[in-house]
Amino acid sequence: MAQPVWNSRNISDQSGRVVIVTGANSGIGLEAATVLAHKNAIVIIAARNLEKNKAALNRIKEKFPDADIHTMELDLADLSSIKTFADNFKIAFSRLDLLINNAGVMVPPYGKTADGFELQMGTNHFGHFALTGRLIDIIKSTPQSRIVTVSSMAHKAGNIDFNDLNWEKRNYKKWKAYGDSKIANLYFTFALEKRLEKEKAPVIAAAAHPGWTATDLQRHTGIFSRLNPVFAQTIPMGALPTLYAATETTVRGADFFGPSGFMEIKGYPKKVSSNQKSRDINLAEKLWDISEKMTGVTF
C-alpha cells in the first residue's frame, strides 16, 4: 500500500504561535511563512531587504487578508543587525514558539560579511548561530517551542577546514564553501539539541532540506538553474520538509527531514539521514566553541 503523502493540509491550526522565518521574502521561506500565516500563526518575515519584505507581506495579505504578519529587518551577515533584531523582537513579543533558520546564500563570488567571515559560512551558519543564541532565552521560556534549521543535500560535500574558516589561505571554491556551511547547519542542530536535552529544556532542535527546488537562491549556480525544468520540484513542495519539521507532533530533537523521492531530490517529506561526517559530535563541539568565540554569542 502506498504511503499516505504529507502536505500543508495536514498542518493543524497554529493560532497563538509566534513564528520567525529568516529569509522569508522569497522562495521556500516565503512559502513557509505563507502557509503558517494561513494556519493562523503570528508570522515575522525577517530579512534584510525592506522593499522585498513589504512586497512579501503584501503577497501574503492578498491571499489571506486576515493573516497576522509582520516584517522586521535582519541582516544575517552583520552581527550588530542580529543583536538589534533580537532586542526589538523581545520588546514587541513575549514568546517565540518557532524559529525557522531558513535564509541563506548559495555559491556567490567570494565575499565577506560585515564582521569579516567568509560570506556563505558567515550568513548560513554564524548568522543563524548568533540569532538563535540571542533568542534562546525567549524560546526556552515558551512551552513546546522549536528551532528548525534548513540545511541541504550539499552537506555531503562539507568538510570544514577549521584552520581557514574564512578562506584566506586557500583558493576559494564556492561550492565547497557552500557544502561547509550546510554541514555546519547540521553540526549546529545536533550540538544544540544535545544542550537542550541536557538541561531538559522544553525545546526541539531539528533540521530539514528542500531537495532540489527551483528558487532564486540558485541565481549564481549556472548549470543548476538551467537544469531546473527537468529535475527541480516546485517551491511549495520544497518547503514541505521545513513545514513538517516545524509543525508535526511526531518530530523529535535532532530529526532531519527531506524529500522522499529518488536521492531525496524531490517528493513529499519524510525523515532522512544526514551523512556520517555530519554526525561527528566532536566536530560539532569544535565548531560550537569556535562559533561562540567568533560571534561573541554564548548560549
C-alpha positions in Angstrom: 0.0 0.0 0.0 1.3 3.5 -0.9 2.5 5.7 2.0 0.0 8.5 2.6 1.5 11.8 1.5 2.0 14.6 3.9 1.3 18.2 2.7 0.4 21.5 4.1 -3.3 20.4 4.5 -2.0 18.2 7.3 -0.8 21.1 9.4 -3.1 21.8 12.4 -4.3 25.2 13.4 -1.3 27.3 14.6 -3.3 30.0 16.5 -1.3 31.7 19.2 2.1 30.5 17.9 4.7 33.3 17.2 7.0 32.3 14.3 10.1 33.9 12.9 11.2 32.8 9.4 14.5 34.2 8.2 14.8 35.0 4.5 11.0 34.8 4.2 10.7 37.4 1.5 11.2 34.8 -1.3 11.5 31.1 -2.1 11.0 28.5 0.5 11.0 31.0 3.3 8.1 32.9 1.8 6.2 29.7 1.1 6.6 28.6 4.8 5.6 32.0 6.1 2.5 32.0 3.8 1.4 28.5 4.9 1.9 29.3 8.6 0.1 32.6 8.4 -2.8 30.8 6.6 -2.8 28.4 9.6 -3.3 31.4 11.9 0.3 31.7 13.3 1.7 35.2 14.0 4.5 35.3 11.5 7.5 37.6 11.3 9.3 37.9 8.0 12.9 38.5 9.0 15.1 39.6 6.1 17.4 42.4 5.1 15.7 43.9 2.0 12.9 46.1 3.3 11.2 46.6 0.0 11.2 42.8 -0.7 9.9 42.3 2.9 7.0 44.6 2.2 6.2 43.0 -1.1 6.2 39.6 0.6 3.8 40.8 3.3 1.5 42.2 0.6 1.5 39.0 -1.3 0.5 37.0 1.8 -2.2 39.6 2.7 -3.6 39.4 -0.8 -4.1 35.7 -0.4 -5.1 35.8 3.3 -6.4 39.2 4.3 -6.7 38.2 8.0 -3.1 37.0 8.2 -1.2 38.3 11.3 2.1 39.0 9.6 4.9 41.4 10.3 8.2 42.4 8.8 11.5 43.1 10.6 14.8 44.0 9.2 17.5 41.3 9.8 20.9 41.1 8.0 22.5 37.8 9.0 25.8 38.9 7.5 26.1 41.6 10.3 26.3 40.7 14.0 25.1 44.1 15.0 22.0 43.8 12.9 21.3 40.4 14.5 21.5 41.9 18.0 19.2 44.8 17.1 16.7 42.5 15.6 16.7 40.2 18.7 16.4 43.2 21.0 13.5 44.7 19.0 11.7 41.3 18.8 11.8 40.9 22.6 10.3 44.4 23.0 7.5 43.5 20.6 6.8 39.9 21.6 6.7 37.9 24.8 7.1 34.4 23.3 8.7 32.6 20.4 7.2 29.3 19.5 9.1 28.6 16.3 12.4 29.9 14.8 13.0 28.8 11.2 16.6 29.4 10.3 15.9 29.4 6.6 17.9 32.3 5.0 21.0 31.5 3.0 23.3 32.5 0.3 24.4 29.9 -2.3 27.7 29.9 -4.3 28.1 33.7 -4.7 31.5 35.0 -5.7 34.0 35.3 -2.8 32.9 37.9 -0.3 33.0 38.7 3.4 30.3 39.6 6.0 30.4 42.9 7.9 32.4 41.0 10.6 35.0 39.5 8.2 33.6 36.0 7.9 33.5 34.2 4.5 30.1 35.1 3.2 28.5 31.7 3.0 29.7 30.4 6.4 29.1 33.8 7.9 25.5 34.1 6.7 24.3 30.5 6.6 25.9 29.3 9.9 27.4 32.1 12.1 24.5 34.4 11.4 21.9 31.8 12.5 24.1 30.7 15.4 24.2 34.2 16.7 20.5 34.8 16.1 19.5 31.6 17.9 21.8 32.4 20.8 20.3 35.9 21.1 16.7 34.5 21.1 17.3 31.3 23.1 16.0 32.7 26.4 12.6 33.7 24.9 12.5 30.3 23.1 13.2 28.4 26.3 10.5 30.3 28.2 7.9 29.3 25.5 6.5 25.8 26.1 6.9 23.3 23.3 9.0 25.6 21.1 11.1 24.6 18.2 14.2 25.6 16.2 14.3 24.4 12.6 17.5 25.0 10.6 17.4 24.5 6.9 20.4 22.5 5.5 21.0 21.0 2.1 22.0 17.8 0.3 25.2 19.8 -0.3 26.1 19.0 3.3 27.6 15.7 1.9 30.3 17.8 0.3 31.1 19.6 3.6 34.5 19.1 5.2 35.3 22.2 7.3 38.9 23.4 7.4 39.0 24.8 10.9 42.4 26.4 10.2 41.0 28.5 7.4 37.3 29.2 8.0 37.4 32.4 6.1 39.2 31.0 3.0 42.2 33.4 3.4 44.8 30.7 2.8 43.2 28.6 0.1 41.9 29.3 -3.4 38.2 29.9 -3.0 35.9 27.1 -4.1 32.4 28.4 -3.8 30.6 25.0 -4.0 32.9 23.6 -1.3 32.3 26.6 0.9 28.6 26.2 0.4 28.8 22.5 1.4 30.8 23.5 4.5 28.1 26.0 5.6 25.4 23.4 5.1 27.2 20.7 7.2 27.7 23.5 9.8 23.9 23.8 9.9 23.7 20.2 11.0 26.6 20.4 13.4 24.8 23.3 15.0 21.4 21.5 15.2 22.9 18.3 16.8 25.1 20.2 19.3 22.2 22.5 20.2 19.8 19.5 20.7 22.4 17.9 23.0 22.5 21.0 25.1 18.7 21.4 25.2 18.3 17.7 26.3 21.0 18.1 29.0 19.2 20.9 30.6 15.7 19.4 30.0 14.6 22.5 28.1 11.1 22.1 26.5 12.6 22.9 23.1 13.2 20.7 20.0 16.0 21.5 17.6 15.5 19.8 14.2 16.7 20.2 10.6 15.3 19.9 7.1 16.5 20.2 3.5 14.4 21.0 0.4 15.9 18.6 -2.1 16.3 20.2 -5.5 14.0 23.1 -5.5 13.8 25.9 -8.1 14.3 29.1 -6.2 16.1 32.5 -6.6 18.8 31.1 -4.3 20.3 29.4 -7.4 20.9 32.6 -9.4 24.7 32.1 -9.1 24.7 28.4 -10.0 24.6 28.4 -13.8 24.1 24.8 -14.7 21.7 24.0 -11.8 19.3 26.8 -12.7 19.4 25.6 -16.4 18.5 22.0 -15.3 15.7 23.1 -13.0 12.9 22.4 -15.6 14.0 18.8 -15.7 14.9 17.9 -12.1 13.6 20.6 -9.7 10.5 20.5 -7.7 8.2 23.5 -7.1 8.7 25.9 -4.1 5.6 24.6 -2.3 6.9 21.1 -2.5 10.4 22.2 -1.4 9.0 23.9 1.7 7.3 20.8 2.9 10.2 19.3 4.8 10.7 22.5 6.7 7.0 22.8 7.5 6.9 19.1 8.6 9.9 19.7 11.0 8.2 22.9 12.2 4.7 21.6 13.0 4.4 17.8 13.0 3.8 16.3 16.5 6.0 13.2 15.9 9.1 15.3 15.4 11.9 14.7 17.9 15.1 16.5 18.7 17.9 16.1 16.0 15.5 14.7 13.5 16.3 15.6 9.8 13.6 15.8 7.1 13.9 15.9 3.3 12.0 14.8 0.2 11.1 11.1 0.0 11.8 10.6 -3.8 14.9 9.3 -5.6 18.1 10.5 -4.0 16.0 12.9 -1.9 15.8 15.2 -4.9 12.0 15.7 -4.8 8.9 14.2 -3.2 6.8 14.5 -0.1 8.6 14.9 3.2 10.0 12.1 5.3 12.6 11.6 8.0 16.0 11.2 6.3 19.6 10.6 7.5 22.4 13.1 7.1 25.9 11.7 6.3 28.2 10.1 8.9 30.6 13.1 9.0 27.7 15.5 10.0 27.0 13.3 13.0 30.6 13.6 14.4 29.8 15.2 17.7 33.5 16.1 18.3 33.5 18.2 15.1 30.1 19.7 16.1 31.5 20.7 19.5 34.6 22.2 17.9 32.5 24.3 15.6 30.3 25.3 18.5 33.3 26.6 20.5 34.7 28.5 17.5 31.2 29.9 16.8 30.9 31.3 20.3 34.4 32.9 20.1 33.8 34.4 16.6 30.3 35.7 17.2 30.7 36.7 20.8 27.4 35.0 21.5 27.2 32.3 24.2 24.2 30.2 24.9 
